[in-house]
Amino acid sequence: MAAPGPTLSIVLPALDEEAAIGDTIARCLAARARIVAESPVTAVEILVVSDGSRDRTEAVACGFPEVTVLGFDRNRGYGAALKAGFAHAAGEWLAFLDADGTCDPACLAALCRALADEGADLAIGSRLGPGTGMPRLRRLGNALFAGLLGLLSGTRVRDIASGVRVLRRAALAALDPLPDGLHYTPAMTARALLEGRLALVEVPVPYGARIGQSKLSVVRDGFRFLVSIARTAAIHRPARVLLLAAAALAVGAGAVGIGPAWYWLRHGRLEEWMIYRVLLALLFGTGVALLASAAVVAEQIASIAHGRPAAVGGVTGLLRRGLSRRAALATAAALGAAAVAICLPGLVEYATSGEVSMHWSRAMLSSLLVVLAMALGTAVFLSETIDLMRAARAAPGALPPPDRVRPGAV
C-alpha cells in the first residue's frame, strides 16, 4: 500500500483585511479539492494569522469553523505572522499567499505539483505573467531587484518578492533566520539562491488587483528589500558583492581616465588641468585593487563559516590563484620596482639639488603602484592566516601508511 501524500498547510497573514479575508478564505476552502486532485497533497488545512488587525479581520476569519485562527494583539510584521502560522501548522508542506484577494488559491495545485515533479524545496508563484494586475512601479522595482539578485547568485528568478509560495517544512531550517517584516519573501529568495543548498522552481500564477489599500510602501519597503538582498549576499557570497562593487569602480576609473590616457598616448604629456581627473581615476583604481583583494579573503572566511570549499572557479577562483604566495609576492616586488623606477629621476634630483621638478603625474602613478603592492601583500598575509585557521579547525586525518614495512626480529 502506497504511503499517503503530504498535508498542505496554507497560511494567510492578514493585517486589516476585513473586506477581503472572508472571500479569500472561501476560495481557499473551495480550492482544497482541486489541490488534492491535481497534486500529491492528500489533505489541506488553512490557518489565518491576524497580525494586530484593528478591524474585524479576526472576527470574520473566526466565522469559518474549518479554519485555525491566530491573533496578535499588536502588529508584529508579515514575516512574524508567517512564522507563527508555520509553527502551528500540521502539514509537511507549507504554503502562504496574501489575504487581499490578488491570487487564486487554486494556483497552489500547480506549485505543489512542480515541487514534487522537480524535486524542489521551494516553489515560487511568479506574478509577472501576461495580464498581471501588479502596478507598473512595483513591476519595475521587482525587475531591478531580480536583476541584482541574478548578478549576485548566477540564477534568474523573475518574482523575488512573490507572496505565493509552497515549501517543504524541512527547508525552513536551511532558510532561517529570516526577518519579521515585509522583506521576508525577498530575503527567503536570496537565502535560497545564495546558500545554494535548496532547489527552487518558479511557476507562473495569475495576479489581480487587490481589495482595499496596500500596506506596501514602495520607497521604504523597497529600501528594505535592497538591504535584505545585500545583507544576505554579504553573509553567504561576500566575494560577489565586493567584485560587483569593484567592477563598478573599474568602469568609473575607465570613464574618468580615458581622456587623459588618450592625450598622453598622443602627446607624451599631460596638461595641468587634468590633475583632478587623474586623481579620481587613480582613486577608483585603488578601490578596485582593495575590493578585489578583500573579495578573495572574504570568500575564504565565508567558506569556513558555512562549511563549504573555497571557490576555485570564476573570477574569485582566478584571483585566489593569482594571490598565491609566490605569484603575489613576485607581483608586489615588480610593482615596487616600477614605482621606484618611475620616481627615480625625481629622487635623484632631490638628493643632488634639494629640489624636485618632476611632473606630478609620475608621483601619482608611483603612489598607486605602492598602494597596489601593499594591498597584495596584505591580502597574501590574510589568506595565509585563514589557511592556517582552516587547517587547525580540520579534524586530524589518518596518517598515510608507509610504502614499506620490514618486521623486526623476534
C-alpha positions as CSV (number, residue, x, y, z in Angstrom):
1,M,0.0,0.0,0.0
2,A,1.4,3.4,-1.0
3,A,2.2,5.9,1.7
4,P,-0.2,8.8,1.9
5,G,0.9,12.1,0.4
6,P,1.8,15.2,2.4
7,T,-0.6,17.5,4.1
8,L,-0.5,21.1,2.9
9,S,-0.9,23.9,5.4
10,I,-2.0,27.2,3.8
11,V,-1.1,30.3,6.0
12,L,-2.9,33.6,5.3
13,P,-1.1,36.5,7.1
14,A,-3.6,39.4,7.4
15,L,-3.5,43.0,8.6
16,D,-6.7,44.9,8.5
17,E,-8.1,42.8,5.6
18,E,-11.8,42.8,6.7
19,A,-13.0,43.5,3.2
20,A,-11.1,40.6,1.6
21,I,-10.4,37.9,4.2
22,G,-13.8,36.3,4.0
23,D,-13.7,35.8,0.2
24,T,-10.0,34.7,0.4
25,I,-10.9,32.0,3.0
26,A,-13.9,30.8,1.0
27,R,-11.7,30.5,-2.1
28,C,-9.1,28.5,-0.2
29,L,-11.8,26.1,1.1
30,A,-13.1,25.7,-2.4
31,A,-9.6,25.1,-3.8
32,R,-8.9,22.2,-1.5
33,A,-10.5,19.6,-3.7
34,R,-8.6,20.8,-6.8
35,I,-5.3,20.8,-4.9
36,V,-5.8,17.3,-3.7
37,A,-6.9,16.1,-7.2
38,E,-4.1,17.7,-9.1
39,S,-1.1,17.3,-6.8
40,P,0.5,14.7,-4.4
41,V,-1.2,16.5,-1.5
42,T,-3.8,14.4,0.3
43,A,-5.1,16.9,2.9
44,V,-5.3,20.7,3.2
45,E,-5.5,22.8,6.3
46,I,-6.0,26.6,6.4
47,L,-4.6,29.0,9.0
48,V,-5.2,32.7,9.3
49,V,-2.9,34.9,11.3
50,S,-4.4,38.3,12.2
51,D,-1.3,40.5,12.6
52,G,-2.6,43.1,15.1
53,S,-5.6,43.9,12.9
54,R,-7.7,46.8,14.2
55,D,-10.8,46.0,12.1
56,R,-13.0,42.8,12.0
57,T,-10.4,40.7,10.2
58,E,-10.1,38.2,13.1
59,A,-13.8,38.1,13.7
60,V,-14.6,37.3,10.1
61,A,-12.0,34.6,10.0
62,C,-13.4,33.0,13.2
63,G,-16.7,32.7,11.3
64,F,-15.2,29.7,9.4
65,P,-15.1,26.7,11.7
66,E,-12.7,24.8,9.5
67,V,-10.1,27.4,9.7
68,T,-7.5,27.8,12.5
69,V,-7.2,31.5,13.5
70,L,-4.2,33.0,15.3
71,G,-4.3,36.6,16.6
72,F,-1.6,39.1,17.6
73,D,-2.6,42.0,19.9
74,R,-0.2,44.3,18.1
75,N,1.3,44.3,14.6
76,R,4.5,42.2,14.6
77,G,5.2,42.1,10.9
78,Y,4.4,40.0,7.8
79,G,7.3,37.6,8.4
80,A,6.4,37.2,12.1
81,A,2.9,36.2,11.1
82,L,4.1,33.6,8.7
83,K,6.5,32.2,11.3
84,A,3.6,31.8,13.8
85,G,1.5,30.2,11.2
86,F,4.2,27.7,10.3
87,A,4.8,26.9,14.0
88,H,1.1,26.0,14.5
89,A,0.6,24.2,11.2
90,A,0.5,20.4,10.9
91,G,1.5,20.0,7.3
92,E,4.7,18.6,5.9
93,W,4.3,21.1,3.1
94,L,3.7,24.8,3.9
95,A,2.1,27.3,1.6
96,F,1.2,31.0,2.0
97,L,-0.5,33.6,0.0
98,D,-1.7,37.2,0.6
99,A,-5.1,37.7,2.1
100,D,-6.0,40.6,-0.1
101,G,-7.7,38.6,-2.9
102,T,-4.9,39.2,-5.5
103,C,-4.1,35.5,-6.0
104,D,-6.4,32.5,-6.7
105,P,-5.7,29.8,-4.1
106,A,-6.3,27.1,-6.8
107,C,-2.9,28.0,-8.3
108,L,-1.3,26.2,-5.3
109,A,-2.1,23.0,-7.1
110,A,0.4,23.8,-9.8
111,L,3.0,24.9,-7.2
112,C,2.6,21.6,-5.3
113,R,2.8,19.6,-8.5
114,A,6.0,21.5,-9.5
115,L,7.5,20.9,-6.0
116,A,7.0,17.2,-6.5
117,D,7.9,16.8,-10.1
118,E,11.1,18.9,-9.9
119,G,12.2,17.5,-6.6
120,A,12.4,21.2,-5.4
121,D,12.4,22.5,-1.8
122,L,10.7,25.8,-2.7
123,A,8.1,26.7,-5.3
124,I,7.6,30.4,-6.0
125,G,4.5,31.7,-7.8
126,S,5.6,34.3,-10.4
127,R,3.0,37.1,-10.6
128,L,4.6,38.8,-13.6
129,G,3.0,36.9,-16.4
130,P,0.8,38.5,-19.2
131,G,-2.2,40.3,-17.8
132,T,-0.8,40.8,-14.3
133,G,-2.6,43.3,-12.1
134,M,0.6,44.4,-10.4
135,P,1.1,48.2,-10.6
136,R,3.8,49.3,-13.1
137,L,6.1,50.8,-10.4
138,R,6.2,47.6,-8.4
139,R,6.9,45.6,-11.5
140,L,9.8,47.9,-12.3
141,G,11.2,47.6,-8.7
142,N,10.8,43.8,-8.8
143,A,12.7,43.6,-12.1
144,L,15.5,45.7,-10.7
145,F,15.8,43.6,-7.6
146,A,15.6,40.4,-9.6
147,G,18.4,41.6,-11.9
148,L,20.6,42.4,-8.9
149,L,20.0,39.1,-7.2
150,G,20.6,37.3,-10.5
151,L,24.1,39.1,-10.8
152,L,24.9,38.0,-7.2
153,S,23.7,34.4,-7.4
154,G,24.1,33.5,-11.0
155,T,20.4,32.3,-11.1
156,R,17.5,34.1,-12.6
157,V,14.2,34.4,-10.7
158,R,11.6,36.8,-12.1
159,D,9.5,37.5,-9.0
160,I,11.8,37.5,-5.9
161,A,9.1,39.1,-3.6
162,S,6.2,36.9,-4.5
163,G,3.8,36.2,-1.6
164,V,2.6,33.0,-3.2
165,R,4.8,30.0,-2.3
166,V,4.9,26.4,-1.3
167,L,7.9,24.9,0.6
168,R,8.8,21.7,2.4
169,R,8.9,22.1,6.1
170,A,12.3,20.5,6.2
171,A,13.6,23.5,4.2
172,L,12.8,26.0,7.0
173,A,16.0,25.1,8.9
174,A,18.2,26.0,5.9
175,L,16.3,29.3,5.3
176,D,16.3,30.6,8.9
177,P,16.9,33.1,10.2
178,L,14.5,35.3,8.2
179,P,13.2,38.8,9.0
180,D,9.9,39.6,10.6
181,G,8.9,42.4,8.2
182,L,7.6,42.6,4.6
183,H,11.1,41.8,3.3
184,Y,10.6,38.2,4.5
185,T,9.9,37.0,0.9
186,P,12.9,38.6,-0.9
187,A,15.2,37.5,2.0
188,M,13.9,33.9,1.6
189,T,14.6,34.0,-2.2
190,A,18.0,35.5,-1.7
191,R,18.9,33.0,1.0
192,A,17.7,30.0,-1.1
193,L,19.7,31.2,-4.2
194,L,22.9,32.3,-2.5
195,E,23.2,29.5,0.0
196,G,23.0,27.0,-2.8
197,R,21.7,24.1,-0.8
198,L,18.0,24.3,-1.8
199,A,16.4,23.6,-5.1
200,L,14.0,26.3,-6.3
201,V,11.3,26.3,-9.0
202,E,9.2,29.2,-10.3
203,V,5.7,28.7,-11.7
204,P,3.6,31.5,-13.4
205,V,0.4,32.3,-11.4
206,P,-2.4,34.8,-12.2
207,Y,-2.4,38.0,-10.2
208,G,-5.2,40.5,-10.0
209,A,-6.0,43.8,-8.3
210,R,-6.1,43.8,-4.5
211,I,-9.2,44.5,-2.4
212,G,-8.5,47.5,-0.1
213,Q,-5.4,49.6,0.4
214,S,-1.9,48.1,0.0
215,K,0.3,48.0,3.1
216,L,3.5,48.1,1.0
217,S,5.5,51.4,0.8
218,V,7.4,51.4,-2.5
219,V,10.2,53.6,-1.1
220,R,10.5,52.3,2.5
221,D,9.9,48.7,1.8
222,G,11.9,48.8,-1.5
223,F,14.9,50.0,0.5
224,R,14.4,47.2,3.0
225,F,14.2,44.7,0.1
226,L,17.5,46.1,-1.2
227,V,19.2,45.9,2.2
228,S,17.9,42.4,2.8
229,I,19.3,41.2,-0.5
230,A,22.7,42.9,0.0
231,R,22.9,41.6,3.6
232,T,22.1,38.0,2.6
233,A,24.7,38.2,-0.2
234,A,27.3,39.7,2.1
235,I,26.8,36.8,4.5
236,H,26.8,33.9,2.0
237,R,28.6,35.2,-1.1
238,P,30.6,38.2,0.0
239,A,33.1,37.9,-2.9
240,R,30.3,38.5,-5.4
241,V,29.2,41.7,-3.6
242,L,32.8,43.0,-3.4
243,L,33.6,42.1,-7.0
244,L,30.4,43.8,-8.2
245,A,31.5,47.0,-6.4
246,A,35.0,46.6,-7.9
247,A,33.6,46.3,-11.4
248,A,31.5,49.5,-10.9
249,L,34.7,51.3,-9.7
250,A,36.6,49.9,-12.7
251,V,34.0,51.3,-15.1
252,G,34.3,54.7,-13.3
253,A,38.1,54.7,-13.5
254,G,37.9,53.9,-17.2
255,A,35.3,56.6,-17.9
256,V,37.3,59.3,-16.0
257,G,40.8,58.3,-17.0
258,I,40.3,57.5,-20.7
259,G,40.6,61.2,-21.7
260,P,44.0,61.8,-20.0
261,A,45.3,58.4,-21.1
262,W,44.5,59.1,-24.7
263,Y,46.0,62.5,-24.5
264,W,49.2,61.1,-23.1
265,L,49.4,58.5,-25.8
266,R,49.1,61.2,-28.5
267,H,51.3,63.9,-27.0
268,G,53.5,62.1,-24.4
269,R,52.5,64.6,-21.7
270,L,49.5,65.7,-19.5
271,E,48.0,69.1,-19.1
272,E,47.9,70.7,-15.6
273,W,44.1,70.9,-15.7
274,M,43.9,67.1,-16.0
275,I,45.2,66.5,-12.4
276,Y,41.7,66.2,-11.0
277,R,40.7,63.5,-13.5
278,V,43.9,61.6,-12.9
279,L,43.4,61.8,-9.2
280,L,39.9,60.5,-9.4
281,A,40.9,57.7,-11.8
282,L,43.7,56.6,-9.5
283,L,41.4,56.7,-6.5
284,F,38.9,54.4,-8.3
285,G,41.8,52.2,-9.4
286,T,43.0,51.9,-5.8
287,G,39.5,50.9,-4.7
288,V,39.3,48.2,-7.4
289,A,42.5,46.6,-6.1
290,L,41.4,46.8,-2.5
291,L,38.0,45.4,-3.2
292,A,39.3,42.6,-5.3
293,S,41.8,41.6,-2.6
294,A,39.1,41.8,0.0
295,A,36.9,39.5,-2.1
296,V,39.4,36.7,-2.0
297,V,39.8,37.0,1.7
298,A,36.1,37.3,2.3
299,E,35.4,34.2,0.2
300,Q,37.8,32.2,2.3
301,I,36.2,33.4,5.5
302,A,32.7,32.6,4.2
303,S,33.7,29.1,3.1
304,I,34.9,28.3,6.6
305,A,31.8,29.8,8.3
306,H,29.4,27.9,6.0
307,G,31.4,24.7,5.9
308,R,31.9,24.6,2.1
309,P,35.0,24.6,-0.1
310,A,36.5,27.9,-1.1
311,A,35.8,29.0,-4.7
312,V,38.1,27.6,-7.3
313,G,36.3,28.7,-10.4
314,G,35.1,32.0,-11.8
315,V,36.6,35.4,-11.1
316,T,37.1,34.7,-7.4
317,G,39.0,31.4,-8.1
318,L,41.1,33.2,-10.7
319,L,42.0,36.0,-8.2
320,R,42.7,33.4,-5.5
321,R,45.2,31.6,-7.7
322,G,46.8,35.0,-8.6
323,L,47.2,35.7,-4.9
324,S,49.2,32.5,-4.2
325,R,52.2,33.4,-2.2
326,R,54.8,33.1,-4.9
327,A,52.8,34.9,-7.6
328,A,51.6,37.7,-5.3
329,L,55.0,38.4,-3.8
330,A,56.6,38.5,-7.3
331,T,53.9,40.9,-8.5
332,A,54.3,43.1,-5.4
333,A,58.1,43.2,-5.9
334,A,57.6,44.1,-9.6
335,L,55.1,46.9,-8.7
336,G,57.5,48.3,-6.1
337,A,60.4,48.2,-8.6
338,A,58.3,50.0,-11.2
339,A,57.2,52.7,-8.6
340,V,60.9,53.4,-7.8
341,A,61.8,53.5,-11.5
342,I,59.1,56.0,-12.3
343,C,60.1,58.3,-9.4
344,L,63.9,57.7,-9.8
345,P,64.6,61.0,-11.7
346,G,62.8,63.0,-9.0
347,L,64.6,61.1,-6.2
348,V,68.0,61.7,-7.8
349,E,67.2,65.4,-8.4
350,Y,66.1,65.9,-4.8
351,A,69.2,64.1,-3.5
352,T,71.6,66.3,-5.6
353,S,69.9,69.7,-5.5
354,G,67.2,69.6,-2.8
355,E,64.5,70.4,-5.3
356,V,62.1,68.4,-7.4
357,S,60.8,69.4,-10.8
358,M,59.4,66.0,-11.8
359,H,55.9,66.1,-13.2
360,W,53.1,65.4,-10.7
361,S,51.8,62.5,-12.8
362,R,54.9,60.4,-12.0
363,A,54.3,60.8,-8.3
364,M,50.7,59.9,-8.6
365,L,51.4,56.8,-10.7
366,S,54.2,55.7,-8.4
367,S,51.9,56.1,-5.3
368,L,49.3,54.0,-6.9
369,L,51.8,51.2,-7.6
370,V,52.9,51.3,-4.0
371,V,49.4,51.0,-2.7
372,L,48.7,48.1,-5.1
373,A,51.8,46.3,-3.8
374,M,50.7,46.9,-0.2
375,A,47.2,45.6,-1.0
376,L,48.7,42.4,-2.5
377,G,51.0,41.9,0.5
378,T,48.1,42.4,3.0
379,A,45.9,40.0,1.0
380,V,48.5,37.3,0.9
381,F,49.2,37.7,4.7
382,L,45.4,37.3,5.5
383,S,45.0,34.4,3.1
384,E,47.9,32.5,4.6
385,T,46.4,33.2,8.1
386,I,43.0,31.9,7.1
387,D,44.5,28.8,5.5
388,L,46.3,28.1,8.8
389,M,43.0,28.5,10.7
390,R,41.2,26.2,8.3
391,A,43.9,23.5,8.8
392,A,43.7,24.0,12.6
393,R,39.9,23.5,12.5
394,A,40.0,20.4,10.3
395,A,39.7,17.1,12.0
396,P,43.1,15.3,12.1
397,G,43.1,12.7,9.4
398,A,44.7,9.3,9.5
399,L,48.5,9.2,8.9
400,P,49.4,7.9,5.5
401,P,50.7,4.4,5.6
402,P,54.4,3.8,4.9
403,D,55.4,2.4,1.5
404,R,57.3,-0.4,3.0
405,V,57.5,-2.2,6.4
406,R,60.2,-4.6,7.5
407,P,59.2,-6.5,10.6
408,G,61.8,-6.6,13.3
409,A,63.3,-9.9,14.5
410,V,61.6,-11.5,17.4
